[in-house]
Amino acid sequence: MTGSCLHILSGQYHLLVDVQHVREVLETDGVIESHIHGCRLWRGASIAVLDLRNFLGEPDPPPPLAALVYEESETGKPVMLLFDRILGLLRCDGASFLGVPQSSGRITEYVDGITKEPATGQLLFHLKQGVLH
């Protein structure tokens, strides 16, 4: 959890995604074809597409405004993540993260730490490695 992270908005959740795993950031401009869900061609390869808002429990989200191609390792399979928007790039210090409290919320299954955005106090959830494959 130490290093640079993209701060993204996915439904009601503010997520942190390790930059080292981001292969490409894409804009969708809110216009997205119905066939994008499931799989899509990216750089000549078919990759899985996952709408993070549905994944985290939002039943009927509006069209995504942003996407990124995420790959946990050079030998792993990339996945295209759809979400609402990118809010910024943050430097993350592992010491500032708290453990994930035990709760019935679905988000706790997919994150490994919680911290607060220094300027606003907004809770930020760090996306756990290995949950998307």
N, C-alpha and C positions, 0 to 999 in steps of 0.2 A: 504494500500500500504506500510505499514511499516512491516519489517521483512525480511526473506530470500526469494529470488526469483531465479528460474532457468532462465538463459539467453539462449534463444533458437533462432536459425535461421530458419525461415520459408519463403522460397522464398527470396524476397528482404527485408523482415521485420525482425528486431531484436525485439523479444518479451520477456517480463518478465512474468513468471507464478509463482504465490504464491506457495512456497514449501508445505505449510500446506494442499494444495488441491491435491498434487501429491501422488498417491498411489504406483506407480511403474514406473521405467524407463526401457525401453526396447531398445535393439539394433536390427536393421533389416538387417544390412550389405548390404543394397542396393538390397537384393533379397527378393522380397515380392510377394506373390501369388496374382493373380488377384482377388480372392474372399475375400481378406481382407477388401475391401471397403464395407461399409454397416453395417455388424456386425461380431463379432468374439467371440469365447469362451475365457473367462479369468477367471481363478480360478473357473471353473465350472458354470459360469454364462454367458449368452449372453449379450454382451455390444455393444453399437453403436461405429462405427469407423468413424472418421472425419479427412480428410486430410486438415490441416490448410492452405496449399498452395492453394488448390482449393477454400476453404472457403473465403480466402482473395483476390481471384480474379485471381490467376495464372492458365491459362487455361490447360496446359499440362505439369505438373511438372515431373521431373525424379523420379525414385523410391525413397521413403524416406529412410534415413539412421538411423532414430531414431523414437521412439514413447514413449509416456508416458500415463499412465492411470490417468485421472483427475477426481476428484469428489469434488463438491463444498461444500457438507456437508455429514455427516455420514448417513443421510437418503436420500440423493440424489442419482441419478443413475450415475454410472461412465461412462465415455466415453474415448475411446482410441484416442489420438491425434497423427497424423503422421506429421513429419516435417523433415527438413534437418539435423540438428545436434544441440547438446547441446554445448554451448560455455563457460558455467561456472555457478558458484553460486555467487550471489551478495547479499550484505546486502542493503536493500532498506530503505530509509528514506523518509517518506511521504512528508516532507517539501521540498525535492528536486524536486518533480514532478510539472510540469506545467499542466495547463488545456489543453484539446484537442482543437486545433483550428478548427473552422468551415471550412470545405472544402468539395470538392466533392469526396475525396478519400474514398474508401470502409473501410479502416482501422479505420477511425474515429468512425464508428458504434460499434466497438468491443473493444475499449480501453477506459480507464478512466484517463489516465495520461501519460505524456511523460517526460523523463529525458535524460540526457546524460551520457554515460559511462565515468567515470572520466579519464581513461588513454588515450582513443582514441577520445573522443568527439562524438562517434557514438550515434545516436538517438535510444532510447529504448522505446518501447511501452508496457505499462502495460495492460495485458489482463483483461477486465472487467468481473466481476462475473455476472452470469446469462445469458450470451449470447450464451452458448453452449447447453442449454437445452430448 
